[in-house]
Amino acid sequence: MSKEPADMNDAEGFSSRVKVGHIVPDYEFEVFHDDKVKEVRFSDYKGKWIIVVFYPADFTFVCPTELEELAAHHGSFKELEAEIISVSADTVFTHKAWHDTSPAIGKIEYPMAADPSGKLAKAFGVYIASGGLEHVEDEGLSLRGTFLIDPDGVLRTMEIHDNAIGRSAKELVRKLQAAQFVRKHGGQVCPAEWNPGDDTLKGGDLNLVGKI
């Protein structure tokens, strides 16, 4: 078996195996979903948009506020033919315990993926490690990373936050709508703050240079 290049596992440098515009590898992982433990792959969701949401850990502080907000918008994502997959370093059993005991997390109906080995976090470039003997805050966990994968398995957006900064589900819905629009309407691009129904721009139109 060939050895992986060293930079593939350079967690301190947050190197990533996934890149915008490229197909995401078909990783297999466990999820807690519908009160069951399942083994799934990204290809199981082929034909849908996938929103992969990394967060540091269960039973924490900012994380439940984000996951509860995603649960509140889950219907909107499903209407847009998208599925959310949340990912943390916890096991599926910890996910179940949190789901069973927290009123906020009990609202979740999307899959909660387990990543105790850090395989997914490393692949997506959000794994936190010290790289040495010194302790680093949140080491072994992940940064708050959000990744939008299209129905063909191609990564379309990525966003990584410091763990002290929570994300917005409303903005994620808007990004999904923009990504779906440009996928459907080749050559059209979405300007800042674009929402469905707003004007778009024609990509590469030289007549617009210097006039926007």
C-alpha positions in Angstrom: 0.0 0.0 0.0 1.4 3.4 -0.9 2.0 5.9 1.8 0.0 9.1 1.8 1.9 12.3 1.3 2.8 13.9 4.7 0.8 17.0 4.0 -2.4 15.0 3.7 -2.4 14.4 7.5 -0.9 17.8 8.5 -3.7 18.7 10.8 -1.9 21.7 12.2 -1.8 23.2 8.7 -5.5 22.2 8.0 -4.6 20.7 4.7 -7.7 19.3 3.0 -8.5 16.4 0.7 -11.7 18.2 -0.6 -11.5 21.2 -2.9 -14.2 23.5 -4.3 -15.1 22.4 -7.8 -13.9 18.8 -7.2 -15.8 15.6 -6.4 -15.8 14.8 -2.7 -14.4 11.3 -1.9 -17.1 8.8 -1.1 -16.3 8.3 2.6 -18.2 5.8 4.7 -19.2 6.8 8.3 -21.8 6.1 11.0 -24.7 8.3 11.7 -27.4 8.5 14.4 -30.6 9.1 12.6 -34.3 8.3 13.2 -33.3 6.8 16.6 -31.1 4.2 14.7 -27.4 3.8 14.1 -26.6 3.5 10.4 -23.5 3.2 8.2 -23.8 5.6 5.2 -21.7 7.0 2.4 -22.0 10.4 0.7 -23.1 8.5 -2.5 -26.2 7.4 -0.5 -27.4 10.9 -0.9 -26.6 11.2 -4.6 -29.2 13.3 -6.5 -29.6 15.6 -3.4 -27.6 18.5 -2.2 -25.6 17.7 0.9 -24.8 20.2 3.6 -22.0 18.9 5.8 -21.8 20.8 9.1 -18.8 20.2 11.4 -19.0 21.3 15.0 -16.6 20.7 17.9 -18.5 18.4 20.3 -21.8 17.4 21.8 -22.9 18.8 25.3 -21.2 22.1 24.7 -22.3 25.7 24.3 -22.4 27.3 20.9 -23.0 24.0 19.2 -26.5 23.3 20.4 -27.6 26.8 19.3 -26.4 26.1 15.8 -27.8 22.6 15.5 -31.2 23.7 16.9 -31.4 26.5 14.3 -30.5 24.1 11.6 -33.3 21.8 12.9 -35.7 24.8 12.7 -34.8 25.3 9.0 -34.6 21.6 8.1 -38.0 21.8 6.3 -36.7 24.6 4.1 -33.6 22.6 3.2 -35.8 19.5 2.4 -38.0 21.6 0.1 -34.8 22.6 -1.7 -33.9 18.8 -2.0 -31.0 19.1 0.4 -30.0 17.1 3.4 -28.0 18.3 6.4 -25.4 16.0 7.9 -23.9 17.3 11.2 -20.5 16.0 12.1 -18.5 16.0 15.4 -15.8 13.9 17.1 -18.4 12.2 19.3 -19.6 8.6 18.9 -23.1 7.8 17.7 -23.9 6.7 21.3 -23.0 10.2 22.6 -25.2 11.7 19.8 -28.1 9.5 21.0 -27.6 10.5 24.7 -27.6 14.2 23.7 -30.6 13.7 21.5 -32.5 12.0 24.3 -31.7 14.5 27.0 -31.5 17.9 25.4 -34.8 19.6 24.3 -32.9 21.6 21.7 -31.1 18.6 20.2 -34.2 16.5 20.4 -35.7 18.6 17.6 -33.1 17.3 15.1 -34.4 15.1 12.3 -31.3 15.1 10.2 -28.4 12.6 10.4 -25.7 13.2 13.1 -22.4 11.7 11.9 -19.8 10.3 14.3 -16.2 11.1 13.6 -14.2 10.0 16.7 -11.1 9.2 14.6 -11.1 12.6 13.0 -11.1 11.0 9.5 -13.8 13.3 8.1 -12.5 16.4 9.9 -9.0 15.8 8.5 -10.3 15.2 5.0 -12.3 18.4 5.1 -9.4 20.4 6.6 -11.0 21.3 9.9 -9.3 19.0 12.3 -7.5 20.7 15.2 -4.2 19.2 16.4 -1.2 20.6 18.2 1.5 19.0 16.0 3.7 18.8 19.0 3.9 18.3 22.7 2.1 21.5 23.6 -1.7 21.5 24.3 -3.8 23.4 21.8 -7.4 24.5 22.7 -10.0 22.1 21.2 -7.3 19.7 19.9 -8.8 16.5 18.6 -12.0 18.3 17.7 -12.9 20.3 14.6 -13.4 23.9 13.6 -16.9 25.0 12.6 -16.8 24.1 8.9 -19.8 24.1 6.5 -19.5 22.4 3.1 -22.1 22.4 0.3 -22.0 19.4 -2.1 -24.1 19.3 -5.2 -26.1 16.3 -6.5 -23.2 15.1 -8.5 -20.9 15.0 -5.5 -19.0 18.2 -6.4 -18.1 20.6 -3.6 -19.5 24.1 -4.3 -19.0 26.1 -1.2 -16.9 25.9 2.0 -16.8 28.1 5.0 -14.7 27.7 8.2 -15.2 29.6 11.4 -13.3 30.0 14.7 -15.1 27.9 17.3 -16.2 31.0 19.2 -18.2 32.2 16.2 -21.6 30.7 15.5 -23.1 30.3 12.0 -26.4 31.4 10.4 -28.8 28.8 9.0 -30.7 31.6 7.1 -27.5 32.5 5.3 -26.8 28.8 4.5 -30.3 28.6 2.9 -29.4 31.7 0.8 -26.1 30.2 -0.3 -27.9 26.9 -1.3 -30.4 28.8 -3.3 -27.6 30.7 -5.1 -25.6 27.6 -5.8 -28.8 25.9 -7.2 -29.5 28.9 -9.4 -26.1 29.1 -11.0 -26.0 25.3 -11.5 -29.3 25.5 -13.3 -28.6 28.7 -15.3 -25.1 28.2 -16.8 -23.3 31.5 -17.4 -25.3 33.5 -14.8 -23.6 34.6 -11.5 -25.1 35.8 -8.3 -23.9 39.2 -6.9 -23.6 40.0 -3.2 -26.7 39.5 -1.1 -28.5 37.8 -4.0 -31.9 36.2 -3.2 -34.3 34.3 -5.4 -36.0 36.7 -7.8 -33.1 39.3 -7.7 -31.2 40.2 -10.8 -28.1 38.2 -11.7 -25.1 39.0 -13.8 -23.7 37.3 -16.9 -20.3 35.8 -16.1 -17.5 37.0 -18.3 -19.5 39.9 -19.9 -16.8 42.4 -20.8 -19.4 45.1 -21.2 -19.9 45.1 -17.4 -16.2 45.7 -16.6 -15.8 49.0 -14.8 -19.5 49.6 -14.8 -20.5 47.7 -11.7 
